[in-house]
Amino acid sequence: MNRKLGIAVVAGFVSLTSFSAFAQGPDPSQVYVNNFTYAGSGCPSGTVASDISEDAQAFTLLFDRYIAEAGPGIARSENRKNCNVLLNLHVPAGWSFTIMSVDYRGFAQLDSGTIGEEVSEYYFQGQRGPAFSTSLRGPYNDDYVVSDDIPIQDMVWSQCGVNRALNIKTQVRVNASYNRRALMTLDSIDGEFRQIYHMQWRRCR
């Protein structure tokens, strides 16, 4: 799937009222992160934190280090970084949820002729989910914001009565040759990588 790419501040959550078939949502106090685990070259131990919004409609992952770079003197292993996160949420009985949209922000510095790419996939254990990718071509030297809007037909819902972790798989990679340099990072202004996952709820049948 392609993404909408723009230079803008991430703002606002998806309105629940635009989907009449979806319920308003559970008691926010009953939704929280039980635990999460992560592994990958883009998220070394101790570099990831999570939070959930007060209205239980979004949660955030914060990454301290998530940078891919290529060029003279840089080891080839640095041109691709990845992170796999398993997020276990406490969800009240009788509810399931899905991811509606995902917002990313970062920075890229790409010489002419180089490419930076970010790839992500979201799914529950035992299910298949949608995958997205965004490519930037040099010359490029600026912040970027990416918004993924998942179509209704591609939404993957958590199973009712079954505790399944949400899998979030991401990677960043750059391609440079002929002594050119390329760098792409998932990073907010304050130096932390911020992913905001907007959530939609519905009653289980």
Buried (B, 14 or more C-beta within 10 A) or exposed (E): EEBEBEEEEBEEBBEBEEEEEBBEBBEEEEBEEEEBEBBBBBBBEEBBEBEBBEEBBBBBBBBBBBBBBBBEEBEEEBBBBBBBBBBBBEBEEEBBBBBBBBBBBBBBBBBEBBBBBBBBBBBBEEEEBBBBBBBBEBEBEEBBBBBBBBEEEEBBBBBBEEEBBBBBBBBBBBBBEEEBBBBBBBBBEEEBBBBBBBBBBBEBE
